[in-house]
Amino acid sequence: MSNLTITIPVDAELAARYNEAAPEIKEKIVQALNLRLREVVEGEAEDLEQVMRRISRNAQARGLTPEILEDILNDDGH
């Protein structure tokens, strides 16, 4: 399968960071975007609620409790 180029609008900071990235990082980004776009186009992408549930399950499995989360959210950086 041959590769084609598409244009996707992104914010200025993201574009600048991509343009400044090393070639190997750019290649990793392209590979990740190809996978993600394929999921979205083929209807296999998770919706936001599914993503949030997965993140929550992973955090709980790693020991994050509601109390720890509250402490983190209330931390003012001191």
C-alpha positions as a printed Julia matrix, in Angstrom:
78×3 Matrix{Float64}:
   0.0    0.0    0.0
   1.39   3.4   -0.94
   1.4    6.34   1.42
  -0.42   9.58   0.71
  -0.2   12.86   2.59
  -3.19  14.55   4.23
  -3.38  17.89   6.02
  -4.85  18.09   9.52
  -5.23  21.42  11.34
  -3.5   21.57  14.74
  -2.76  24.4   17.14
   0.37  26.5   16.61
   2.27  25.13  19.62
   1.74  21.53  18.55
   2.84  22.31  15.0
   5.98  24.03  16.26
   6.87  21.14  18.56
   6.35  18.63  15.75
   8.49  20.66  13.35
  11.29  20.84  15.95
  11.19  17.11  16.74
  13.92  14.73  15.67
  13.17  12.58  12.61
  12.78   9.4   14.68
  10.21  11.13  16.92
   8.32  12.37  13.86
   8.22   8.81  12.51
   6.79   7.55  15.81
   4.15  10.28  15.7
   3.19   9.35  12.14
   2.89   5.68  13.09
   0.74   6.5   16.14
  -1.51   8.8   14.1
  -1.92   6.15  11.4
  -3.09   3.64  14.0
  -5.43   6.09  15.69
  -6.93   7.38  12.44
  -7.53   3.81  11.29
  -9.41   3.1   14.56
 -11.56   6.2   14.13
 -12.3    5.61  10.45
 -13.15   1.95  11.03
 -15.38   2.8   13.98
 -13.21   1.01  16.53
 -12.16   4.08  18.48
 -13.18   4.43  22.09
 -15.49   7.26  22.93
 -14.56   9.68  25.71
 -16.56   7.82  28.33
 -14.81   4.53  27.49
 -11.41   6.22  27.7
 -12.27   7.76  31.07
 -13.44   4.39  32.42
 -10.26   2.68  31.22
  -8.07   5.37  32.79
 -10.02   5.08  36.05
  -9.65   1.28  36.13
  -5.91   1.55  35.46
  -5.47   4.19  38.15
  -7.39   2.11  40.71
  -5.37  -0.98  39.8
  -2.22   1.02  40.53
  -3.52   2.04  43.95
  -5.09   5.43  43.31
  -7.91   5.92  45.8
 -10.53   8.69  45.88
  -8.72  10.14  48.9
  -5.34  10.25  47.12
  -6.97  11.79  44.06
  -8.6   14.47  46.21
  -5.23  15.25  47.84
  -3.62  15.56  44.41
  -6.39  17.82  43.11
  -6.27  20.01  46.21
  -2.45  20.31  46.2
  -1.51  23.89  45.45
   2.08  23.04  44.54
   3.65  23.45  47.98
